[in-house]
Amino acid sequence: MKQLSVIIPLYNSAKWLPKCLDSVLNQDIPLDDLEVICVNDGSPDNSEQVALQYKEKYPDTIVVLSQENQGPSGARNNGMKHATGKYLCFVDPDDYVEHQVFGGLIKKMTDGGLDMLRFNYQIVDENYKPVEKREFEKQFDYSPGVISGAEFLANRLDIACNIWRYMYRTELITANEIWCFTGDYFDDTPWLPLVLMKVERLDICDTVVYDYQERSDSLVKARSLPAVRKKIEGFFLLIHLLQEEMRGINGSTVEYQNMKVLSELSLAENIKKNIFCWYEMMIAHSVVSLLTDVAVYDYTSYKQYLTRLKDMDVFPLSDYKTTAKNFWKIKLINICPLLMIGVLHLRNRVLS
């Protein structure tokens, strides 16, 4: 058995993939213990060819899979189903990892009998130069200590549910069949709490392992109207899935692929209460982001979006542990959603 499987979804990523792969291969564990699974998600560029060139050089380490386009979540699911490593990490192809870090993480997982390990990251620009984290990211808690995943979800998890901020025990995910829902946006946000609810031992370290590249042309920063509308639909799906998970935790029937995970939960009431608060926080954050995009990029369609949100019964929004940036938006939305949309729309017109 390999010690570690690293899953990299590929789509229009040939430009960045060599740096990504070089970083994953330059580690403090033997290559025989490493499995790098590159999943070509129907990419129209030569991402798969780049991966195959690396496979020629590292035939016992690199695995290349190919599939029709399903989005990054579908590629990750495919990679997870083929992973043979004891532990599992995810890296996006335009990002990279620090050199010589995996060995220390694996040792911490093994020595602590961990199901999951959280580590730190830094943000880099398009020239790979570090940039300062945003204010809310500076408040993320990286103090160590072994706790259950449910306790971490209830008391320590922030709004950033990035799949790449953790090392996982592979069997925990595959045996419980915890797969990402298929979509282009926010696929890790509803997936991560489902994993956490099965985790018995989680620890945290402040080691910077991951380098996240902020790109002006990334999927989430696209500004064309079709792209914005696709992202807005992603928010609607995310809100629906978060609501379904909340119902599942409470023992209600849900329309969700991971009902098996939810139905087996046994949570203390204080933990369950705080987990509900976390879900309410994430729904509020998602609604604020959705309506912000509507106000700035698709203002003429605001009525239909507000109607859909009201039908989903999301109002009033919770301000539980919200960021300072979102606090005033939530207050305006709870007075009148249109008020927040109008304020942002007018401000954007003035600034532009």
C-alpha positions as CSV (number, residue, x, y, z in Angstrom):
1,M,0.0,0.0,0.0
2,K,1.1,3.5,-0.8
3,Q,1.4,5.9,2.1
4,L,-0.2,8.9,0.4
5,S,-2.4,9.6,-2.6
6,V,-2.6,13.1,-4.0
7,I,-5.5,13.9,-6.3
8,I,-5.2,16.6,-8.9
9,P,-8.2,17.5,-11.1
10,L,-7.1,18.7,-14.6
11,Y,-9.0,21.2,-16.7
12,N,-7.2,23.9,-18.8
13,S,-4.3,23.6,-16.4
14,A,-1.3,22.8,-18.6
15,K,0.2,26.2,-17.9
16,W,0.5,25.6,-14.2
17,L,0.7,21.8,-13.9
18,P,4.5,21.4,-14.1
19,K,5.0,23.6,-11.0
20,C,2.2,21.8,-9.2
21,L,3.6,18.3,-10.0
22,D,7.2,19.2,-9.3
23,S,6.1,20.5,-5.8
24,V,4.1,17.3,-5.1
25,L,7.1,15.1,-6.2
26,N,9.7,17.1,-4.2
27,Q,8.8,15.6,-0.9
28,D,10.4,13.9,2.1
29,I,8.9,10.5,1.5
30,P,10.1,7.9,-1.0
31,L,8.4,8.0,-4.4
32,D,7.4,4.4,-3.9
33,D,5.2,5.6,-1.0
34,L,3.6,8.3,-3.1
35,E,0.7,8.1,-5.6
36,V,-0.2,11.2,-7.6
37,I,-3.6,10.8,-9.4
38,C,-4.1,13.3,-12.2
39,V,-7.7,13.2,-13.4
40,N,-8.2,14.8,-16.8
41,D,-11.8,16.2,-16.7
42,G,-12.4,16.4,-20.4
43,S,-9.9,19.3,-20.7
44,P,-9.7,20.9,-24.1
45,D,-6.0,21.9,-23.7
46,N,-3.0,19.6,-23.4
47,S,-3.2,19.1,-19.6
48,E,-3.5,15.3,-20.0
49,Q,-0.4,15.3,-22.3
50,V,1.6,17.1,-19.6
51,A,0.5,14.6,-17.0
52,L,1.4,11.7,-19.3
53,Q,4.9,13.1,-19.8
54,Y,5.4,13.1,-16.1
55,K,4.0,9.5,-16.0
56,E,6.7,8.4,-18.4
57,K,9.3,9.8,-16.0
58,Y,7.6,8.5,-12.9
59,P,5.6,5.4,-14.0
60,D,5.2,4.0,-10.5
61,T,4.1,7.3,-8.9
62,I,2.0,9.1,-11.5
63,V,-1.5,7.8,-12.4
64,V,-3.4,9.5,-15.2
65,L,-7.2,9.0,-15.5
66,S,-9.5,10.5,-18.1
67,Q,-13.2,11.2,-18.0
68,E,-15.9,13.4,-19.7
69,N,-16.2,16.8,-18.1
70,Q,-17.9,16.6,-14.7
71,G,-16.3,19.6,-13.0
72,P,-13.6,19.4,-10.3
73,S,-15.9,17.6,-7.9
74,G,-16.5,14.7,-10.4
75,A,-12.7,14.5,-11.0
76,R,-12.0,14.4,-7.3
77,N,-14.6,11.6,-6.9
78,N,-13.0,9.6,-9.6
79,G,-9.6,10.1,-8.0
80,M,-10.8,9.1,-4.6
81,K,-12.3,5.9,-6.0
82,H,-9.0,4.9,-7.5
83,A,-6.8,6.0,-4.5
84,T,-4.7,3.3,-2.9
85,G,-2.8,5.4,-0.4
86,K,-3.4,5.1,3.3
87,Y,-3.8,8.9,3.5
88,L,-5.2,11.3,1.0
89,C,-4.6,15.0,0.0
90,F,-6.0,17.2,-2.7
91,V,-4.1,19.8,-4.8
92,D,-5.6,22.0,-7.5
93,P,-3.4,22.2,-10.6
94,D,-2.9,25.9,-10.5
95,D,-1.7,25.7,-6.8
96,Y,1.3,23.9,-5.3
97,V,2.6,22.6,-2.0
98,E,5.7,23.4,0.0
99,H,8.7,21.1,-0.5
100,Q,9.5,18.4,2.1
101,V,6.3,18.7,4.1
102,F,4.3,15.5,3.4
103,G,6.6,13.3,5.6
104,G,5.9,15.3,8.7
105,L,2.2,15.3,8.1
106,I,2.1,11.5,7.6
107,K,4.1,11.0,10.8
108,K,1.7,13.2,12.7
109,M,-1.3,11.2,11.2
110,T,0.3,7.9,12.1
111,D,1.7,8.8,15.6
112,G,-1.6,10.3,16.6
113,G,-3.9,7.7,15.0
114,L,-5.6,10.5,13.2
115,D,-8.5,10.4,10.8
116,M,-7.8,14.0,9.6
117,L,-5.2,16.7,10.0
118,R,-5.7,20.4,9.3
119,F,-2.7,22.5,8.1
120,N,-2.1,26.1,7.2
121,Y,-1.7,27.7,3.8
122,Q,-0.5,30.9,2.2
123,I,-1.9,32.9,-0.7
124,V,0.3,33.7,-3.7
125,D,-0.3,36.0,-6.7
126,E,-0.1,35.0,-10.4
127,N,3.7,35.3,-10.2
128,Y,3.8,33.0,-7.2
129,K,4.7,35.8,-4.8
130,P,3.1,35.6,-1.3
131,V,0.3,38.1,-0.6
132,E,-1.3,39.1,2.7
133,K,-4.3,37.1,3.8
134,R,-7.6,38.8,4.1
135,E,-8.7,39.9,7.6
136,F,-11.1,37.1,8.2
137,E,-8.5,34.5,7.2
138,K,-6.1,35.9,9.8
139,Q,-8.5,34.9,12.5
140,F,-8.5,31.2,11.6
141,D,-7.6,29.0,14.6
142,Y,-4.6,26.7,14.1
143,S,-4.0,25.8,17.8
144,P,-3.2,22.1,18.1
145,G,-5.1,19.4,20.1
146,V,-6.9,16.2,19.2
147,I,-10.7,16.5,19.1
148,S,-13.5,14.8,17.2
149,G,-14.6,16.1,13.8
150,A,-18.0,16.9,15.2
151,E,-16.5,19.1,17.9
152,F,-14.3,20.8,15.3
153,L,-17.3,21.4,13.1
154,A,-19.3,22.8,16.0
155,N,-16.6,25.0,17.5
156,R,-13.6,25.5,15.3
157,L,-14.5,25.4,11.6
158,D,-14.6,28.7,9.8
159,I,-16.4,29.7,6.6
160,A,-13.5,28.4,4.4
161,C,-14.3,24.7,3.7
162,N,-11.5,24.1,1.3
163,I,-10.9,20.5,0.5
164,W,-7.2,21.1,0.2
165,R,-6.6,22.3,3.7
166,Y,-6.5,18.8,5.2
167,M,-4.9,15.3,5.0
168,Y,-7.4,12.5,5.4
169,R,-7.4,8.8,6.2
170,T,-8.5,7.5,2.9
171,E,-10.6,4.6,4.2
172,L,-12.7,7.0,6.3
173,I,-14.0,8.5,3.0
174,T,-14.2,5.6,0.7
175,A,-15.7,3.1,3.2
176,N,-18.4,5.6,4.0
177,E,-18.8,6.6,0.4
178,I,-18.6,10.3,1.1
179,W,-18.4,11.7,-2.4
180,C,-18.6,15.4,-3.5
181,F,-21.8,16.5,-5.3
182,T,-21.1,17.1,-9.0
183,G,-20.9,20.8,-9.8
184,D,-18.4,23.5,-10.8
185,Y,-18.8,25.7,-7.7
186,F,-18.5,25.2,-3.9
187,D,-18.4,21.4,-4.1
188,D,-16.2,21.1,-1.0
189,T,-18.4,23.2,1.3
190,P,-21.2,20.6,1.9
191,W,-18.7,17.7,1.6
192,L,-16.3,18.7,4.4
193,P,-18.9,18.6,7.2
194,L,-20.0,15.2,6.2
195,V,-16.4,13.9,6.5
196,L,-16.0,15.7,9.8
197,M,-19.1,14.0,11.2
198,K,-17.4,10.6,10.8
199,V,-14.0,11.7,12.2
200,E,-13.1,10.5,15.6
201,R,-9.6,12.0,15.9
202,L,-8.6,15.3,14.2
203,D,-5.6,17.5,15.0
204,I,-4.4,20.8,13.7
205,C,-0.9,22.2,12.9
206,D,0.2,25.7,12.0
207,T,2.7,24.5,9.3
208,V,2.2,26.2,6.0
209,V,1.8,23.3,3.5
210,Y,-0.4,24.6,0.7
211,D,0.2,27.6,-1.7
212,Y,-3.1,28.9,-3.1
213,Q,-2.8,31.0,-6.2
214,E,-5.3,33.8,-6.6
215,R,-5.9,34.3,-10.3
216,S,-7.9,37.1,-12.0
217,D,-9.2,34.6,-14.5
218,S,-10.3,31.9,-12.0
219,L,-13.8,30.4,-12.2
220,V,-15.1,32.2,-9.1
221,K,-13.8,35.6,-10.3
222,A,-15.4,35.4,-13.8
223,R,-17.4,38.6,-14.5
224,S,-19.3,37.8,-17.7
225,L,-23.1,37.6,-17.2
226,P,-23.3,33.9,-18.2
227,A,-20.5,33.0,-15.8
228,V,-22.0,35.1,-13.0
229,R,-25.4,33.4,-13.5
230,K,-23.8,30.0,-13.4
231,K,-22.1,31.0,-10.1
232,I,-25.4,32.2,-8.7
233,E,-27.0,28.9,-9.6
234,G,-24.1,27.3,-7.7
235,F,-25.0,29.3,-4.7
236,F,-28.6,28.2,-4.9
237,L,-27.5,24.5,-5.1
238,L,-25.1,25.0,-2.2
239,I,-27.9,26.6,0.0
240,H,-30.2,23.7,-0.8
241,L,-27.6,21.1,0.1
242,L,-26.7,22.9,3.4
243,Q,-30.4,22.9,4.3
244,E,-30.8,19.2,3.5
245,E,-27.8,18.4,5.7
246,M,-29.3,20.3,8.5
247,R,-32.5,18.3,8.1
248,G,-30.6,15.1,8.0
249,I,-28.7,15.9,11.3
250,N,-32.2,16.4,12.9
251,G,-33.3,13.0,11.7
252,S,-35.6,14.2,8.9
253,T,-35.9,12.7,5.4
254,V,-33.6,14.4,3.0
255,E,-32.9,14.4,-0.7
256,Y,-29.2,13.9,-0.5
257,Q,-26.7,11.4,-1.7
258,N,-24.9,11.0,1.7
259,M,-28.0,10.1,3.8
260,K,-26.1,7.1,5.0
261,V,-23.6,9.4,6.8
262,L,-26.3,11.6,8.3
263,S,-28.6,8.8,9.4
264,E,-25.8,7.2,11.5
265,L,-25.0,10.3,13.5
266,S,-25.2,10.4,17.3
267,L,-24.5,13.8,18.6
268,A,-24.7,15.5,22.0
269,E,-27.3,18.2,22.1
270,N,-24.8,21.0,22.7
271,I,-22.6,19.8,19.8
272,K,-25.7,19.5,17.6
273,K,-26.8,23.1,18.5
274,N,-23.5,24.5,17.6
275,I,-23.4,22.6,14.3
276,F,-26.8,24.0,13.4
277,C,-25.3,27.5,14.1
278,W,-22.4,26.7,11.8
279,Y,-24.9,25.7,9.0
280,E,-26.9,28.9,9.6
281,M,-23.7,30.9,9.3
282,M,-22.8,29.2,6.0
283,I,-26.2,29.7,4.6
284,A,-26.1,33.4,5.5
285,H,-22.7,33.8,4.0
286,S,-23.9,32.1,0.8
287,V,-27.0,34.3,0.6
288,V,-24.9,37.4,1.1
289,S,-22.5,36.4,-1.6
290,L,-25.3,35.5,-4.0
291,L,-27.1,38.8,-3.5
292,T,-23.9,40.7,-3.8
293,D,-23.3,39.2,-7.3
294,V,-26.9,40.0,-8.2
295,A,-26.5,43.6,-7.1
296,V,-23.3,44.2,-9.0
297,Y,-23.6,42.0,-12.1
298,D,-27.2,40.9,-12.6
299,Y,-29.3,43.7,-11.1
300,T,-32.2,43.5,-13.6
301,S,-33.0,39.9,-12.4
302,Y,-33.1,40.6,-8.7
303,K,-36.8,39.9,-8.4
304,Q,-36.7,36.3,-9.5
305,Y,-33.7,35.6,-7.3
306,L,-35.4,37.1,-4.2
307,T,-38.5,35.1,-4.9
308,R,-36.5,31.9,-5.1
309,L,-34.7,32.7,-1.8
310,K,-37.9,33.5,0.0
311,D,-39.4,30.1,-1.3
312,M,-36.3,28.4,0.2
313,D,-37.2,30.1,3.6
314,V,-33.7,31.4,4.2
315,F,-34.7,34.7,5.9
316,P,-34.0,36.1,8.4
317,L,-30.2,35.4,8.1
318,S,-28.1,34.5,11.1
319,D,-25.2,36.7,12.1
320,Y,-23.5,33.9,14.1
321,K,-19.8,34.5,13.9
322,T,-20.2,36.4,10.7
323,T,-17.3,38.4,9.2
324,A,-17.1,42.1,9.8
325,K,-17.5,42.6,6.1
326,N,-20.8,40.7,6.0
327,F,-22.3,42.0,9.3
328,W,-23.8,45.1,7.9
329,K,-25.1,43.3,4.8
330,I,-26.9,40.8,6.9
331,K,-28.5,43.6,9.0
332,L,-29.7,45.3,5.8
333,I,-31.0,42.0,4.3
334,N,-32.9,41.2,7.5
335,I,-34.6,44.7,7.3
336,C,-35.3,44.3,3.6
337,P,-33.2,42.2,1.1
338,L,-33.9,44.7,-1.7
339,L,-32.3,47.5,0.5
340,M,-29.0,45.7,0.5
341,I,-29.2,45.0,-3.2
342,G,-30.0,48.6,-3.9
343,V,-27.2,50.0,-1.7
344,L,-24.6,47.8,-3.4
345,H,-25.9,48.4,-6.9
346,L,-25.7,52.2,-6.4
347,R,-22.3,52.0,-4.8
348,N,-21.0,49.9,-7.7
349,R,-22.3,52.4,-10.2
350,V,-20.7,55.3,-8.4
351,L,-17.3,53.5,-8.1
352,S,-17.4,52.4,-11.8
